């Protein structure tokens, strides 16, 4: 499915992007090619949106027109889209989608639609800056039958197409039994998609932060 045209970032997106520089300050200043591994491609899964929500910015916790905030633990996920030499890929568009705190996707084929959290956006997208940086505000993913907690990512790189992958949470006991995660045989590639969530690096009190750099193969 083609990526929808990118709408201008709203006020929330601007505020979220303002925290990117602070998060990047804790990352290594120099990325060497020998330290990078291409982010492994993974299945899109059955629940990529069949239609996009009217509100599809990079804040999935607040939906325009909804007074309530999404259920679940708020997390910020930030990172950069890079090539194997550590160079940023400006112009890239990053999408994410995930289930809500009840384990339900915003998708007509997903079970439990009667229990869906309508205050959770479920899908978001943003364009990286000139340094390849992106940020999302969302909720800590939860498990559902057959899967460990994860967030789906798709990255559209100008002139290179679309990379689909998934981000996992460090320390989750279900990681060891997740079939999709364990199809990644290379240990370095597997480690590259498992992210620690830390309170100390979060720009928001009470929230957690994860750093997920996405390395495209060319």
Secondary structure, 3 states (H helix, E strand, C coil): CCCCCCCCCCHHHHHHHHCHHHHHCCCCCCCCHHHCCCCCCCCCCCCCCCCCCCCCCCECCCCCCCCCCCCCCEEEEEEEEECCCCCECCCCEEEEECCCCCCCCCCCCCCCHHHCCCCCCCEEEEECCCCCEEEEEEECCCCECCECCEEEEEEEECCCEEEEEEEEECCCHHHHHCCCHHHCCCHHHHHHCEECCECCCCCCCCCEEEECCEECCC
